[in-house]
Amino acid sequence: MASSFLLCPAEIREQIYRDVLSSSSAKQDSGLSDCCARYNYQLNILRTNRQIYNEATKIFRDNVFVKITTPWPEAIEHISSEGKVPVVTAGDKAERFTDFHLWVYIDAPAAPQHHETHSMIVCLEDLEAFTWTWHYNNLNYPGLNTHLSLKLKIEDPYIFSRKIPKPLQQRLLLPFGVIKNLSVFSAHGSKLLPSVKDSLVKAQAVPDPTREECLETATSLKESGTRALEAGEYHQALQQYFKAFEAIHIRINGRKRTIHADGYYIEELKTGIYKGQRGDYVRMVLRIGLVSNVVLAYLKMKEYTEAHFWGKRSIILFRQSIIGDETEDIEIDGTPSWIMETVGMHVPAKKELGYIFYRTALASRALGKEADVKTLIKAAAVYLPDDQGVQAEKRALDRQQPLDSWLRRVAT
């Protein structure tokens, strides 16, 4: 088998090596928000024979790895589960692994000295996810970084005296610009460029935006997105909405939406347009409004599957916040009982929630999900008592008349 493989042209063999050994090919992502991607390198190919080993090793060494070492064993699980950072390997295998371009050592200088260390290996492509996870934790627990030290060592793992190109040095070090206010920080390496280190230090010196600034930036981006939506620039609107999510520490990656830094917003706002309000309440209102507008943008684009996904996900999360996961839905005149339970409650952005229900109903009808339409519109009618169009749709359903006006609603 190996001998016949070696008869293939060298460029074909090289492509095959890349297909089984490159990080981009080895990464397996389920696409689910709650699941972390994993890497599955087909390393058995290295055991075939010496020639294949030599050829394949050259390709495998195109990958760039980072070794992260801490005294805390729980850090690995935290980074993977909360930060959704894929870990290539950990434990003893990570300790023995030497093919890394950057070594990240995190410690707490004032804490009792630890005798054990625990390491993990991550890909360069996932390094920003790691640093942002750390950043979000510092927001949740103010002052965390003042108790921590960070040491970065950069070097070529294969030829010690070889200088790592500047663009790669920047990709390795600059993600740590979001890690600020450390007790101790150092970065070194035999060929570390002073200009790269200076850029990192300058980034670390820039203060984080306040929660008031984050919320006001998100509000401005949301308004900008709405102007683009009204002008028929639907893709531009979505871009602005996604940037607004990012401004309040909600990361969007395709269908994945990861909410970070909840604890950061649990404060009364001291300045700005939301002065005197609770930060977490303002953030929740913004989140609901952004989801409602994202669903509308996808409806306008006739991307009904995406509109339905975004709307239904938020409805499920809202339902879980009211009655949990296990309670069976009971309907009262076609309206879910849990919706009726919220009528007397103070629900943030109730009007926008109503439009999420209604717009998801429109997407459901476009996709032929008729079973959902009646329930969603009746729920929307509870939250939108003054919307004549929604109330007309409800009355039509009550009379078992076909809903044909939804197309006009999407077109306008």
Steps between C-alpha positions, in 0.01 A plus 500: 500500500778743596703416191205569268432828684860609441445455126262798511647835397658694785245783480212250541669339799552843651130584460405174669732577789335840537155340494582281800758702694417870467313661789232639269421150371529328837259737676159342557220738596149377571360849447310482829530794739557278802764280340868575463684409181770237518805404295558161345839482329554179306844441649507130410626601159832590665551134591477369144864515396797733522442685172136571578598600853753753370262643239198515731696650790592800285129565441405445865760758600309765305254498791571752775433391857494682833574336836309640798617407849333582831513365858123440494370170356145636471617770259506258207137397549395861552667620181344219299147505647443871561724651236429230241873495423595173328787328680728294276636300793552538874659329796811287455485519121500878515790499744705289259400698190784721375383623158354829622593853393373672813506397864246673721563466873234635739550512875389683816816641661341577837336159537674204668752349260367209298723206428293360215421658169231413249531566129288500190577548132283725283525602136599851403158534334336462842734725697271804482212293638724416796608858567145631468377233744761621746399861433132424568589331829690809608190708425284265704746505790650850514858499623564138399796592281667701775568168674639325191830488315545424133821391333522459123789326329514494122741295292521276196452144631705341222798734453571698816709767329245566223297819529124462490359734230349821631142424383508172691647669808210746486243223474656323797542797733247772417194297612634555854435871461160448666669362815554811711600604853713193573712474813798384293544485124794402284551401139827372365658278240827468317366683193208700644468828312490805731236665279261206551552501876448877510172466311383241750594714802321802350184295441508377859523859623174604329218493758201275436181685406265550791169314512329831422715542189434141391123543527500836323719363218260208456205741492667712233581194289144372536363834380744498209382151408137610509574788263666255260201265534257780415714587198482142373867431578431175682851354505637827636228499765600152614865601521409791727278283718774240542748776591250621760493153654881502512499840672312349796719188512278263305707325236333392177660229287257377238211353695701487819422774749707500818409739780788619718562735792151484652639603837659812353160659438343438842556857610304823498618716211667820617517712185362539150161445344415209728608666825318357801392177327638155565759398245373143471145623435611740225710224346204259501278757327769555236541126448129447443478795263800382303359149460168643386674712238724214384192283442339784303812548287507131410129515415563793268779301336261202471746290696219338692707218651733748669210719610327199655820380670577835663143556612432150626825484696410816693144380559630172643740685728221732613272204572774330701548814708128496589418132558823303460565208266273225623154658521266387224334773296129551571294725275216730600291579191805424287739717703773327706413524869852614587449804276181584689692472828729783390217746431519653844877473523752771425661353190784701343429624146160331490413669170818381332437151636159514337660578165742210544197271537322657204796507265588142591141409410552655156818301452322183618222546243753562222671173597173307516511460879127555534480343845709784643319789332183510710683473833759764409248753371277457803801553724593810298148634544537484878805726490380724216144595596519828308641361174198487276666272246594240758155514658341455157717195441386358835133558420548331164648201677215498748261477205723237341550729200822465298779739573579668174601843622838391632656537157396863489647550848838366391496703178438832675 
